[in-house]
Structures are given as structure tokens and as C-alpha cells.
Amino acid sequence: MDLQLQGKVALVTGASKGLGYAVARQLALEGCQVAVNSREESRAKAAAETIAQESGAKTLGLAGDVTDPDVPENLVQRTVEAFGGLDILVTNAGGPPAGAFESFDDATWQKAIDLSFMSHVRLIRAALPYLRQSDAASVLTITSITVKQPIPNLVLSNSVRAATVGLTKTLALELGKDGIRFNSILPSWTRTERVIELMKFRAEQNGTTVEEEIAKQSADSPLGRMGEPEEFARAAVFLVSPAASYLTGVMLNVDGGMYKGTL
């Protein structure tokens, strides 16, 4: 299938590793020009260079912490200056820390809101003028299966990411008239650095090993394993592509069947 992505311009945040990197790489392999964001300049540039070498696509490494209110607009502007426009925005950021409800103060809650909600708000707001000029405008927010099925000791993620899903659905309804599609992917347990850190946290809490915790979590999937970043990326790239032109307002589980609900 031709995803019709050749020559399109994409900005992917939180993309020096994990799910964001996998999405940026797959977009480049499909012919997109891709701006790759990370908090650290060295990581952003290294990721962009590696993707360019593998794909032959034009890439740009952009440093910036998306929790800083001034950074999202800067990232969008630099992407547009480099590539002449913007067609695809993938908003992604690392997750907030694990822990129980009573272990977090107001400052930690605010950091989680800035990371897992306001970063999406600010990036989308900055991108809208350019997305309105595109004939294939698409926004993908990366959230988590926790918005449908809360995970123990992830109260910050369970709570704050739900707001991003509400935002995504609302904007799909509000801005469809402008030809901009909004979707979200809700990943479950995928082998990324973030998940390994969560497995370490569980191992410390339970007096087990990381390998044991991975095995226990994998057993919760009908497929008997965690996902791989590349599997997530292929679903994400289809969803943002013109090939999925009639899909908007979709909250897609990419979870190997771990979500037990029917809705």
C-alpha cells in the first residue's frame, strides 16, 4: 500500500529513543522529511543523523524540553523554516514518575500536567496555522492504555493522560472542518527504556528481578509478549498518513490485546 507520505513534513517530539524514535524513523522510511526532537541537542542530532543515513530522507534534530512553555512554538517554527511547511505533528513525551497517590505533592502533579497534557496543547496550538495550509494535515497524540485501564502505581499517568484523550477527541470534532485529522494511540507494554524503568520500579517494590516482572507483564497479553517499538510505529504511521484519510477521532489501542474492555 502506498501511504502517500513522500515529501510530507513531520515533526515528532520525544523522538531520540523509544516510541517517538520508532515513529520518526518509520515516517522517514516512507519518504517524509522529519524533524526529530529531544531535550538534549546531542541526542536529537544523533537520532536525526541515524534516521537520515538509514532512510535517505531529509531530517533535522531539534533540542528543546516540551514542558517549557516557549519550546513548542520554537520547534514548530524551526521545522517550518527548514522544510517549508508542516503536514504531520506527532506529540510525544516521556511519562511522569510511578508511585502511589499520597506520595505526590502539588508540584509533582503540575510537572505531570505540563509533561503529559500541556505539551500537547502547546504543540498543537503552535502548529495549527501551518496544518491549515496542508492538504494532508494530521495530528497524532501518543498517550497510554492507562486512560482506559488504569495501571497500579501510575496515578499521574492514569489521570493526566486522560485529559489528552479528551483534547484529541474534541479537536477532531472541532477542526475537522479545517481538514485536520486528530487521533491518538494508546500503547500498552512495549519494550522501551521507559517500560524497563517501570519494570525496575516494580522489581524493587516486589523484591523480584526486572526479568521476572517483564515475564509477568508479558503473560497478561494474549500474544504472550510485550510489543516492539517498530510494531507501534507502523500503526502510528498509517494513522497519520493520507491513506487513513477518513480516520479521525480514533483512540487506537496498540496493546497486544492487553486491554480487557469491549469499548
PyRosetta script that sets phi, psi and omega in degrees:
from pyrosetta import init, pose_from_sequence

init()
pose = pose_from_sequence("MDLQLQGKVALVTGASKGLGYAVARQLALEGCQVAVNSREESRAKAAAETIAQESGAKTLGLAGDVTDPDVPENLVQRTVEAFGGLDILVTNAGGPPAGAFESFDDATWQKAIDLSFMSHVRLIRAALPYLRQSDAASVLTITSITVKQPIPNLVLSNSVRAATVGLTKTLALELGKDGIRFNSILPSWTRTERVIELMKFRAEQNGTTVEEEIAKQSADSPLGRMGEPEEFARAAVFLVSPAASYLTGVMLNVDGGMYKGTL")
pose.set_psi(1, 133.6)
pose.set_omega(1, 174.4)
pose.set_phi(2, -84.9)
pose.set_psi(2, 115.6)
pose.set_omega(2, -179.5)
pose.set_phi(3, -79.8)
pose.set_psi(3, -3.5)
pose.set_omega(3, 175.5)
pose.set_phi(4, 60.7)
pose.set_psi(4, 38.4)
pose.set_omega(4, -178.1)
pose.set_phi(5, -102.2)
pose.set_psi(5, -4.7)
pose.set_omega(5, -177.3)
pose.set_phi(6, -57.8)
pose.set_psi(6, 123.4)
pose.set_omega(6, 176.7)
pose.set_phi(7, 83.9)
pose.set_psi(7, -5.8)
pose.set_omega(7, 178.2)
pose.set_phi(8, -71.8)
pose.set_psi(8, 157.1)
pose.set_omega(8, -178.6)
pose.set_phi(9, -111.0)
pose.set_psi(9, 129.3)
pose.set_omega(9, -178.1)
pose.set_phi(10, -129.3)
pose.set_psi(10, 143.6)
pose.set_omega(10, 169.6)
pose.set_phi(11, -116.6)
pose.set_psi(11, 124.8)
pose.set_omega(11, 178.9)
pose.set_phi(12, -121.8)
pose.set_psi(12, 121.2)
pose.set_omega(12, 179.1)
pose.set_phi(13, -94.4)
pose.set_psi(13, 160.9)
pose.set_omega(13, -177.4)
pose.set_phi(14, 56.4)
pose.set_psi(14, 46.9)
pose.set_omega(14, -165.9)
pose.set_phi(15, -117.7)
pose.set_psi(15, 18.2)
pose.set_omega(15, 177.8)
pose.set_phi(16, -84.0)
pose.set_psi(16, -11.9)
pose.set_omega(16, 179.1)
pose.set_phi(17, -160.5)
pose.set_psi(17, 176.3)
pose.set_omega(17, 173.4)
pose.set_phi(18, 61.7)
pose.set_psi(18, -144.9)
pose.set_omega(18, -175.4)
pose.set_phi(19, -64.1)
pose.set_psi(19, -41.0)
pose.set_omega(19, -179.5)
pose.set_phi(20, -61.7)
pose.set_psi(20, -43.5)
pose.set_omega(20, 178.2)
pose.set_phi(21, -62.5)
pose.set_psi(21, -44.2)
pose.set_omega(21, -179.1)
pose.set_phi(22, -61.0)
pose.set_psi(22, -39.1)
pose.set_omega(22, 179.0)
pose.set_phi(23, -68.4)
pose.set_psi(23, -46.0)
pose.set_omega(23, 179.4)
pose.set_phi(24, -59.5)
pose.set_psi(24, -42.8)
pose.set_omega(24, 179.9)
pose.set_phi(25, -62.9)
pose.set_psi(25, -46.5)
pose.set_omega(25, -177.5)
pose.set_phi(26, -66.6)
pose.set_psi(26, -37.5)
pose.set_omega(26, 175.8)
pose.set_phi(27, -60.5)
pose.set_psi(27, -43.6)
pose.set_omega(27, 179.0)
pose.set_phi(28, -64.0)
pose.set_psi(28, -40.8)
pose.set_omega(28, 178.6)
pose.set_phi(29, -63.0)
pose.set_psi(29, -25.8)
pose.set_omega(29, 178.1)
pose.set_phi(30, -89.9)
pose.set_psi(30, 3.5)
pose.set_omega(30, 173.7)
pose.set_phi(31, 104.2)
pose.set_psi(31, 4.5)
pose.set_omega(31, 178.7)
pose.set_phi(32, -76.5)
pose.set_psi(32, 152.4)
pose.set_omega(32, 163.8)
pose.set_phi(33, -88.6)
pose.set_psi(33, 127.9)
pose.set_omega(33, -167.2)
pose.set_phi(34, -127.8)
pose.set_psi(34, 127.7)
pose.set_omega(34, 169.0)
pose.set_phi(35, -94.2)
pose.set_psi(35, 125.8)
pose.set_omega(35, -174.8)
pose.set_phi(36, -110.5)
pose.set_psi(36, 118.9)
pose.set_omega(36, -177.9)
pose.set_phi(37, -104.9)
pose.set_psi(37, 143.7)
pose.set_omega(37, 170.4)
pose.set_phi(38, -151.3)
pose.set_psi(38, 159.7)
pose.set_omega(38, 178.8)
pose.set_phi(39, -65.6)
pose.set_psi(39, -33.6)
pose.set_omega(39, -177.9)
pose.set_phi(40, -100.8)
pose.set_psi(40, 130.8)
pose.set_omega(40, -176.8)
pose.set_phi(41, -60.7)
pose.set_psi(41, -41.1)
pose.set_omega(41, -178.2)
pose.set_phi(42, -62.5)
pose.set_psi(42, -39.6)
pose.set_omega(42, 179.6)
pose.set_phi(43, -70.4)
pose.set_psi(43, -40.6)
pose.set_omega(43, 179.9)
pose.set_phi(44, -61.9)
pose.set_psi(44, -46.5)
pose.set_omega(44, -178.9)
pose.set_phi(45, -68.0)
pose.set_psi(45, -39.5)
pose.set_omega(45, 179.8)
pose.set_phi(46, -64.2)
pose.set_psi(46, -43.5)
pose.set_omega(46, 179.4)
pose.set_phi(47, -63.5)
pose.set_psi(47, -44.6)
pose.set_omega(47, -179.7)
pose.set_phi(48, -62.3)
pose.set_psi(48, -41.9)
pose.set_omega(48, -179.7)
pose.set_phi(49, -66.2)
pose.set_psi(49, -41.6)
pose.set_omega(49, 179.3)
pose.set_phi(50, -63.5)
pose.set_psi(50, -43.4)
pose.set_omega(50, 179.3)
pose.set_phi(51, -64.2)
pose.set_psi(51, -41.2)
pose.set_omega(51, 179.9)
pose.set_phi(52, -63.5)
pose.set_psi(52, -41.8)
pose.set_omega(52, -179.6)
pose.set_phi(53, -64.6)
pose.set_psi(53, -37.9)
pose.set_omega(53, -177.9)
pose.set_phi(54, -76.6)
pose.set_psi(54, -37.5)
pose.set_omega(54, -171.4)
pose.set_phi(55, -100.6)
pose.set_psi(55, -24.3)
pose.set_omega(55, -172.8)
pose.set_phi(56, 79.6)
pose.set_psi(56, 3.4)
pose.set_omega(56, -178.2)
pose.set_phi(57, -84.6)
pose.set_psi(57, 158.8)
pose.set_omega(57, 172.8)
pose.set_phi(58, -76.5)
pose.set_psi(58, 130.4)
pose.set_omega(58, -179.7)
pose.set_phi(59, -133.8)
pose.set_psi(59, 164.1)
pose.set_omega(59, -179.7)
pose.set_phi(60, -144.9)
pose.set_psi(60, 127.5)
pose.set_omega(60, 176.6)
pose.set_phi(61, -93.8)
pose.set_psi(61, 125.4)
pose.set_omega(61, -176.7)
pose.set_phi(62, -124.5)
pose.set_psi(62, 121.0)
pose.set_omega(62, 177.3)
pose.set_phi(63, -87.9)
pose.set_psi(63, 145.9)
pose.set_omega(63, 176.0)
pose.set_phi(64, 160.3)
pose.set_psi(64, 138.4)
pose.set_omega(64, 178.6)
pose.set_phi(65, -90.5)
pose.set_psi(65, 113.1)
pose.set_omega(65, -174.4)
pose.set_phi(66, -68.6)
pose.set_psi(66, -8.1)
pose.set_omega(66, 173.8)
pose.set_phi(67, -79.8)
pose.set_psi(67, -13.9)
pose.set_omega(67, 175.8)
pose.set_phi(68, -78.3)
pose.set_psi(68, 122.6)
pose.set_omega(68, -175.6)
pose.set_phi(69, -56.6)
pose.set_psi(69, -25.6)
pose.set_omega(69, -177.6)
pose.set_phi(70, -86.8)
pose.set_psi(70, -15.3)
pose.set_omega(70, -172.5)
pose.set_phi(71, -74.5)
pose.set_psi(71, -44.5)
pose.set_omega(71, -176.8)
pose.set_phi(72, -53.6)
pose.set_psi(72, -46.1)
pose.set_omega(72, 179.4)
pose.set_phi(73, -63.4)
pose.set_psi(73, -38.7)
pose.set_omega(73, 178.4)
pose.set_phi(74, -62.1)
pose.set_psi(74, -42.0)
pose.set_omega(74, 179.5)
pose.set_phi(75, -63.0)
pose.set_psi(75, -43.6)
pose.set_omega(75, 179.7)
pose.set_phi(76, -64.5)
pose.set_psi(76, -46.3)
pose.set_omega(76, -178.3)
pose.set_phi(77, -60.9)
pose.set_psi(77, -43.0)
pose.set_omega(77, -178.5)
pose.set_phi(78, -68.4)
pose.set_psi(78, -34.1)
pose.set_omega(78, 175.9)
pose.set_phi(79, -64.4)
pose.set_psi(79, -46.5)
pose.set_omega(79, -179.2)
pose.set_phi(80, -64.9)
pose.set_psi(80, -40.9)
pose.set_omega(80, 178.4)
pose.set_phi(81, -62.4)
pose.set_psi(81, -37.6)
pose.set_omega(81, -177.1)
pose.set_phi(82, -76.6)
pose.set_psi(82, -38.2)
pose.set_omega(82, -170.9)
pose.set_phi(83, -115.6)
pose.set_psi(83, -6.1)
pose.set_omega(83, 175.4)
pose.set_phi(84, 87.3)
pose.set_psi(84, 6.1)
pose.set_omega(84, 179.3)
pose.set_phi(85, 168.3)
pose.set_psi(85, -171.7)
pose.set_omega(85, 178.2)
pose.set_phi(86, -151.0)
pose.set_psi(86, 126.4)
pose.set_omega(86, 178.9)
pose.set_phi(87, -110.6)
pose.set_psi(87, -34.3)
pose.set_omega(87, -171.4)
pose.set_phi(88, -132.5)
pose.set_psi(88, 130.9)
pose.set_omega(88, 175.3)
pose.set_phi(89, -122.5)
pose.set_psi(89, 123.6)
pose.set_omega(89, 175.6)
pose.set_phi(90, -115.5)
pose.set_psi(90, 111.8)
pose.set_omega(90, -177.0)
pose.set_phi(91, -97.3)
pose.set_psi(91, 119.1)
pose.set_omega(91, -174.8)
pose.set_phi(92, -145.9)
pose.set_psi(92, 143.7)
pose.set_omega(92, 176.1)
pose.set_phi(93, -153.7)
pose.set_psi(93, 157.4)
pose.set_omega(93, 176.6)
pose.set_phi(94, -61.2)
pose.set_psi(94, 158.1)
pose.set_omega(94, -177.5)
pose.set_phi(95, -84.8)
pose.set_psi(95, 160.2)
pose.set_omega(95, 176.8)
pose.set_phi(96, -71.4)
pose.set_psi(96, 167.0)
pose.set_omega(96, -175.9)
pose.set_phi(97, -67.1)
pose.set_psi(97, 155.9)
pose.set_omega(97, 175.2)
pose.set_phi(98, -80.9)
pose.set_psi(98, 157.7)
pose.set_omega(98, 177.5)
pose.set_phi(99, 151.2)
pose.set_psi(99, 167.0)
pose.set_omega(99, -179.8)
pose.set_phi(100, -83.0)
pose.set_psi(100, 161.7)
pose.set_omega(100, -174.9)
pose.set_phi(101, -52.7)
pose.set_psi(101, -47.1)
pose.set_omega(101, -173.9)
pose.set_phi(102, -75.7)
pose.set_psi(102, -2.7)
pose.set_omega(102, -179.5)
pose.set_phi(103, -90.4)
pose.set_psi(103, -2.8)
pose.set_omega(103, -174.6)
pose.set_phi(104, -115.3)
pose.set_psi(104, 134.3)
pose.set_omega(104, 175.8)
pose.set_phi(105, -95.1)
pose.set_psi(105, -179.8)
pose.set_omega(105, -176.8)
pose.set_phi(106, -61.1)
pose.set_psi(106, -37.9)
pose.set_omega(106, -178.1)
pose.set_phi(107, -63.2)
pose.set_psi(107, -39.0)
pose.set_omega(107, 179.1)
pose.set_phi(108, -68.7)
pose.set_psi(108, -39.2)
pose.set_omega(108, 176.0)
pose.set_phi(109, -61.3)
pose.set_psi(109, -42.6)
pose.set_omega(109, -179.4)
pose.set_phi(110, -64.6)
pose.set_psi(110, -39.2)
pose.set_omega(110, 177.2)
pose.set_phi(111, -62.4)
pose.set_psi(111, -40.1)
pose.set_omega(111, 178.9)
pose.set_phi(112, -64.6)
pose.set_psi(112, -39.2)
pose.set_omega(112, 178.9)
pose.set_phi(113, -65.0)
pose.set_psi(113, -44.0)
pose.set_omega(113, 178.8)
pose.set_phi(114, -63.4)
pose.set_psi(114, -38.5)
pose.set_omega(114, -177.4)
pose.set_phi(115, -74.9)
pose.set_psi(115, -49.1)
pose.set_omega(115, -167.9)
pose.set_phi(116, -104.9)
pose.set_psi(116, 2.1)
pose.set_omega(116, 174.9)
pose.set_phi(117, -134.9)
pose.set_psi(117, -59.5)
pose.set_omega(117, -174.0)
pose.set_phi(118, -66.1)
pose.set_psi(118, -26.4)
pose.set_omega(118, 176.2)
pose.set_phi(119, -62.1)
pose.set_psi(119, -40.1)
pose.set_omega(119, 176.8)
pose.set_phi(120, -64.8)
pose.set_psi(120, -46.3)
pose.set_omega(120, -179.5)
pose.set_phi(121, -56.0)
pose.set_psi(121, -50.8)
pose.set_omega(121, -174.5)
pose.set_phi(122, -68.6)
pose.set_psi(122, -39.5)
pose.set_omega(122, 178.7)
pose.set_phi(123, -64.6)
pose.set_psi(123, -45.1)
pose.set_omega(123, -179.3)
pose.set_phi(124, -64.2)
pose.set_psi(124, -45.6)
pose.set_omega(124, -179.7)
pose.set_phi(125, -58.1)
pose.set_psi(125, -43.6)
pose.set_omega(125, -179.8)
pose.set_phi(126, -67.9)
pose.set_psi(126, -31.8)
pose.set_omega(126, -174.9)
pose.set_phi(127, -83.1)
pose.set_psi(127, -23.1)
pose.set_omega(127, -171.5)
pose.set_phi(128, -53.6)
pose.set_psi(128, -44.6)
pose.set_omega(128, -179.0)
pose.set_phi(129, -57.7)
pose.set_psi(129, -33.7)
pose.set_omega(129, -178.6)
pose.set_phi(130, -84.2)
pose.set_psi(130, -36.1)
pose.set_omega(130, 176.6)
pose.set_phi(131, -63.3)
pose.set_psi(131, -34.7)
pose.set_omega(131, 178.7)
pose.set_phi(132, -64.3)
pose.set_psi(132, -21.5)
pose.set_omega(132, 179.5)
pose.set_phi(133, -89.1)
pose.set_psi(133, -7.3)
pose.set_omega(133, -177.6)
pose.set_phi(134, -90.7)
pose.set_psi(134, 148.2)
pose.set_omega(134, 175.5)
pose.set_phi(135, -93.9)
pose.set_psi(135, 6.2)
pose.set_omega(135, -179.8)
pose.set_phi(136, -145.2)
pose.set_psi(136, 43.2)
pose.set_omega(136, -173.1)
pose.set_phi(137, -71.6)
pose.set_psi(137, 132.9)
pose.set_omega(137, -178.2)
pose.set_phi(138, -151.0)
pose.set_psi(138, 137.8)
pose.set_omega(138, 176.5)
pose.set_phi(139, -122.8)
pose.set_psi(139, 132.9)
pose.set_omega(139, 175.2)
pose.set_phi(140, -123.3)
pose.set_psi(140, 120.6)
pose.set_omega(140, 172.6)
pose.set_phi(141, -96.8)
pose.set_psi(141, 131.0)
pose.set_omega(141, 177.0)
pose.set_phi(142, -96.1)
pose.set_psi(142, 117.7)
pose.set_omega(142, -177.3)
pose.set_phi(143, -117.7)
pose.set_psi(143, -121.0)
pose.set_omega(143, -177.4)
pose.set_phi(144, -167.9)
pose.set_psi(144, 152.7)
pose.set_omega(144, 174.9)
pose.set_phi(145, -61.9)
pose.set_psi(145, -15.3)
pose.set_omega(145, 179.7)
pose.set_phi(146, -62.0)
pose.set_psi(146, -19.9)
pose.set_omega(146, 179.2)
pose.set_phi(147, -71.7)
pose.set_psi(147, -19.4)
pose.set_omega(147, 176.8)
pose.set_phi(148, -105.8)
pose.set_psi(148, -32.2)
pose.set_omega(148, -174.9)
pose.set_phi(149, -138.9)
pose.set_psi(149, 89.5)
pose.set_omega(149, -175.9)
pose.set_phi(150, -54.1)
pose.set_psi(150, 143.0)
pose.set_omega(150, -179.5)
pose.set_phi(151, -107.9)
pose.set_psi(151, 134.0)
pose.set_omega(151, -179.9)
pose.set_phi(152, -54.2)
pose.set_psi(152, 142.3)
pose.set_omega(152, 177.7)
pose.set_phi(153, 66.7)
pose.set_psi(153, 17.7)
pose.set_omega(153, 174.9)
pose.set_phi(154, -125.4)
pose.set_psi(154, 45.7)
pose.set_omega(154, -174.8)
pose.set_phi(155, -60.7)
pose.set_psi(155, -35.8)
pose.set_omega(155, 179.6)
pose.set_phi(156, -64.9)
pose.set_psi(156, -49.5)
pose.set_omega(156, 179.1)
pose.set_phi(157, -64.6)
pose.set_psi(157, -44.9)
pose.set_omega(157, -179.9)
pose.set_phi(158, -55.2)
pose.set_psi(158, -39.4)
pose.set_omega(158, -173.8)
pose.set_phi(159, -84.3)
pose.set_psi(159, -52.4)
pose.set_omega(159, -169.5)
pose.set_phi(160, -74.0)
pose.set_psi(160, -38.1)
pose.set_omega(160, -178.8)
pose.set_phi(161, -65.4)
pose.set_psi(161, -25.4)
pose.set_omega(161, 177.3)
pose.set_phi(162, -61.0)
pose.set_psi(162, -32.9)
pose.set_omega(162, 177.6)
pose.set_phi(163, -64.5)
pose.set_psi(163, -36.6)
pose.set_omega(163, -180.0)
pose.set_phi(164, -67.4)
pose.set_psi(164, -36.7)
pose.set_omega(164, 175.7)
pose.set_phi(165, -64.4)
pose.set_psi(165, -41.3)
pose.set_omega(165, 176.8)
pose.set_phi(166, -61.9)
pose.set_psi(166, -41.2)
pose.set_omega(166, 177.0)
pose.set_phi(167, -61.9)
pose.set_psi(167, -46.9)
pose.set_omega(167, -176.8)
pose.set_phi(168, -61.2)
pose.set_psi(168, -45.7)
pose.set_omega(168, -179.9)
pose.set_phi(169, -65.4)
pose.set_psi(169, -41.2)
pose.set_omega(169, 179.7)
pose.set_phi(170, -61.9)
pose.set_psi(170, -44.7)
pose.set_omega(170, -178.8)
pose.set_phi(171, -69.5)
pose.set_psi(171, -31.0)
pose.set_omega(171, 174.4)
pose.set_phi(172, -60.1)
pose.set_psi(172, -40.7)
pose.set_omega(172, 179.2)
pose.set_phi(173, -74.0)
pose.set_psi(173, -40.0)
pose.set_omega(173, -173.0)
pose.set_phi(174, -77.6)
pose.set_psi(174, -35.6)
pose.set_omega(174, -170.9)
pose.set_phi(175, -113.5)
pose.set_psi(175, 8.5)
pose.set_omega(175, 174.2)
pose.set_phi(176, -59.3)
pose.set_psi(176, -33.8)
pose.set_omega(176, 179.6)
pose.set_phi(177, -62.3)
pose.set_psi(177, -22.5)
pose.set_omega(177, 178.3)
pose.set_phi(178, -91.2)
pose.set_psi(178, 4.5)
pose.set_omega(178, 178.6)
pose.set_phi(179, 77.6)
pose.set_psi(179, 20.6)
pose.set_omega(179, 179.9)
pose.set_phi(180, -108.0)
pose.set_psi(180, 126.0)
pose.set_omega(180, 178.5)
pose.set_phi(181, -95.6)
pose.set_psi(181, 141.2)
pose.set_omega(181, 178.4)
pose.set_phi(182, -127.8)
pose.set_psi(182, 123.9)
pose.set_omega(182, 177.5)
pose.set_phi(183, -138.4)
pose.set_psi(183, 165.4)
pose.set_omega(183, 176.2)
pose.set_phi(184, -135.4)
pose.set_psi(184, 146.0)
pose.set_omega(184, 171.8)
pose.set_phi(185, -111.1)
pose.set_psi(185, 135.2)
pose.set_omega(185, -177.9)
pose.set_phi(186, -110.8)
pose.set_psi(186, 86.4)
pose.set_omega(186, -179.1)
pose.set_phi(187, -75.2)
pose.set_psi(187, 150.3)
pose.set_omega(187, 170.1)
pose.set_phi(188, -103.5)
pose.set_psi(188, -144.1)
pose.set_omega(188, -172.6)
pose.set_phi(189, -71.9)
pose.set_psi(189, 111.4)
pose.set_omega(189, 179.9)
pose.set_phi(190, -126.3)
pose.set_psi(190, 143.0)
pose.set_omega(190, -174.5)
pose.set_phi(191, -72.2)
pose.set_psi(191, 85.8)
pose.set_omega(191, 175.4)
pose.set_phi(192, -124.8)
pose.set_psi(192, 170.9)
pose.set_omega(192, 178.0)
pose.set_phi(193, -60.4)
pose.set_psi(193, -37.9)
pose.set_omega(193, 179.2)
pose.set_phi(194, -60.6)
pose.set_psi(194, -44.9)
pose.set_omega(194, -179.0)
pose.set_phi(195, -67.6)
pose.set_psi(195, -38.6)
pose.set_omega(195, 177.9)
pose.set_phi(196, -62.1)
pose.set_psi(196, -38.2)
pose.set_omega(196, 176.8)
pose.set_phi(197, -63.0)
pose.set_psi(197, -41.1)
pose.set_omega(197, 177.7)
pose.set_phi(198, -65.5)
pose.set_psi(198, -36.6)
pose.set_omega(198, 177.0)
pose.set_phi(199, -66.5)
pose.set_psi(199, -35.1)
pose.set_omega(199, 175.7)
pose.set_phi(200, -64.5)
pose.set_psi(200, -41.2)
pose.set_omega(200, 178.4)
pose.set_phi(201, -61.1)
pose.set_psi(201, -45.7)
pose.set_omega(201, 178.5)
pose.set_phi(202, -62.3)
pose.set_psi(202, -42.6)
pose.set_omega(202, -179.1)
pose.set_phi(203, -61.1)
pose.set_psi(203, -40.7)
pose.set_omega(203, 178.1)
pose.set_phi(204, -65.6)
pose.set_psi(204, -39.5)
pose.set_omega(204, -179.9)
pose.set_phi(205, -69.1)
pose.set_psi(205, -35.9)
pose.set_omega(205, -172.9)
pose.set_phi(206, -100.9)
pose.set_psi(206, -2.6)
pose.set_omega(206, -177.9)
pose.set_phi(207, 66.2)
pose.set_psi(207, 35.4)
pose.set_omega(207, -179.1)
pose.set_phi(208, -120.3)
pose.set_psi(208, -168.7)
pose.set_omega(208, 176.1)
pose.set_phi(209, -106.5)
pose.set_psi(209, 162.7)
pose.set_omega(209, 176.7)
pose.set_phi(210, -60.0)
pose.set_psi(210, -41.6)
pose.set_omega(210, -178.9)
pose.set_phi(211, -62.1)
pose.set_psi(211, -39.4)
pose.set_omega(211, 178.4)
pose.set_phi(212, -66.0)
pose.set_psi(212, -39.5)
pose.set_omega(212, -179.9)
pose.set_phi(213, -68.4)
pose.set_psi(213, -38.6)
pose.set_omega(213, 176.1)
pose.set_phi(214, -62.5)
pose.set_psi(214, -42.4)
pose.set_omega(214, 179.4)
pose.set_phi(215, -63.3)
pose.set_psi(215, -41.5)
pose.set_omega(215, 179.1)
pose.set_phi(216, -64.4)
pose.set_psi(216, -43.8)
pose.set_omega(216, -179.2)
pose.set_phi(217, -68.4)
pose.set_psi(217, -38.4)
pose.set_omega(217, 179.1)
pose.set_phi(218, -62.3)
pose.set_psi(218, -33.7)
pose.set_omega(218, -179.4)
pose.set_phi(219, -66.0)
pose.set_psi(219, -16.0)
pose.set_omega(219, -179.6)
pose.set_phi(220, -79.3)
pose.set_psi(220, -12.0)
pose.set_omega(220, 179.2)
pose.set_phi(221, -92.9)
pose.set_psi(221, 137.1)
pose.set_omega(221, 173.9)
pose.set_phi(222, -56.8)
pose.set_psi(222, -24.6)
pose.set_omega(222, 179.3)
pose.set_phi(223, -86.4)
pose.set_psi(223, -7.1)
pose.set_omega(223, 174.2)
pose.set_phi(224, 74.0)
pose.set_psi(224, 21.7)
pose.set_omega(224, -179.0)
pose.set_phi(225, -159.7)
pose.set_psi(225, 165.9)
pose.set_omega(225, 169.7)
pose.set_phi(226, -79.7)
pose.set_psi(226, 163.6)
pose.set_omega(226, 176.0)
pose.set_phi(227, -80.8)
pose.set_psi(227, 166.1)
pose.set_omega(227, 174.2)
pose.set_phi(228, -109.3)
pose.set_psi(228, 146.9)
pose.set_omega(228, -179.0)
pose.set_phi(229, -52.9)
pose.set_psi(229, -35.9)
pose.set_omega(229, -179.2)
pose.set_phi(230, -64.6)
pose.set_psi(230, -32.8)
pose.set_omega(230, 178.6)
pose.set_phi(231, -68.0)
pose.set_psi(231, -41.6)
pose.set_omega(231, 175.3)
pose.set_phi(232, -61.7)
pose.set_psi(232, -46.0)
pose.set_omega(232, -175.0)
pose.set_phi(233, -61.2)
pose.set_psi(233, -39.1)
pose.set_omega(233, -178.8)
pose.set_phi(234, -63.6)
pose.set_psi(234, -39.6)
pose.set_omega(234, 176.6)
pose.set_phi(235, -66.3)
pose.set_psi(235, -42.0)
pose.set_omega(235, -178.3)
pose.set_phi(236, -63.6)
pose.set_psi(236, -45.2)
pose.set_omega(236, -176.8)
pose.set_phi(237, -66.3)
pose.set_psi(237, -38.3)
pose.set_omega(237, 173.9)
pose.set_phi(238, -61.0)
pose.set_psi(238, -44.6)
pose.set_omega(238, -175.1)
pose.set_phi(239, -63.8)
pose.set_psi(239, -35.7)
pose.set_omega(239, 179.7)
pose.set_phi(240, -84.9)
pose.set_psi(240, -10.0)
pose.set_omega(240, -173.1)
pose.set_phi(241, -80.9)
pose.set_psi(241, 157.5)
pose.set_omega(241, 173.7)
pose.set_phi(242, -59.7)
pose.set_psi(242, -20.4)
pose.set_omega(242, 177.0)
pose.set_phi(243, -63.9)
pose.set_psi(243, -21.1)
pose.set_omega(243, 178.7)
pose.set_phi(244, -105.7)
pose.set_psi(244, 37.0)
pose.set_omega(244, -168.7)
pose.set_phi(245, -63.2)
pose.set_psi(245, -17.2)
pose.set_omega(245, 179.4)
pose.set_phi(246, -106.6)
pose.set_psi(246, 15.8)
pose.set_omega(246, 177.4)
pose.set_phi(247, -107.0)
pose.set_psi(247, 114.0)
pose.set_omega(247, 174.1)
pose.set_phi(248, -148.3)
pose.set_psi(248, 151.2)
pose.set_omega(248, -176.5)
pose.set_phi(249, 73.6)
pose.set_psi(249, 17.8)
pose.set_omega(249, -177.5)
pose.set_phi(250, -89.3)
pose.set_psi(250, 132.3)
pose.set_omega(250, 172.4)
pose.set_phi(251, -110.8)
pose.set_psi(251, 94.8)
pose.set_omega(251, -169.2)
pose.set_phi(252, -94.2)
pose.set_psi(252, 121.5)
pose.set_omega(252, 173.2)
pose.set_phi(253, -76.7)
pose.set_psi(253, 126.3)
pose.set_omega(253, 169.1)
pose.set_phi(254, -120.9)
pose.set_psi(254, 85.7)
pose.set_omega(254, -163.6)
pose.set_phi(255, -141.6)
pose.set_psi(255, 8.7)
pose.set_omega(255, -179.7)
pose.set_phi(256, 61.7)
pose.set_psi(256, 23.3)
pose.set_omega(256, 178.5)
pose.set_phi(257, 82.3)
pose.set_psi(257, 13.0)
pose.set_omega(257, -177.8)
pose.set_phi(258, -69.5)
pose.set_psi(258, -29.7)
pose.set_omega(258, 177.5)
pose.set_phi(259, -70.3)
pose.set_psi(259, 127.5)
pose.set_omega(259, -172.7)
pose.set_phi(260, -95.0)
pose.set_psi(260, -5.9)
pose.set_omega(260, -178.3)
pose.set_phi(261, -79.9)
pose.set_psi(261, 173.1)
pose.set_omega(261, 180.0)
pose.set_phi(262, -106.4)
pose.set_psi(262, -8.4)
pose.set_omega(262, -177.5)
pose.set_phi(263, -115.1)
pose.dump_pdb("model.pdb")
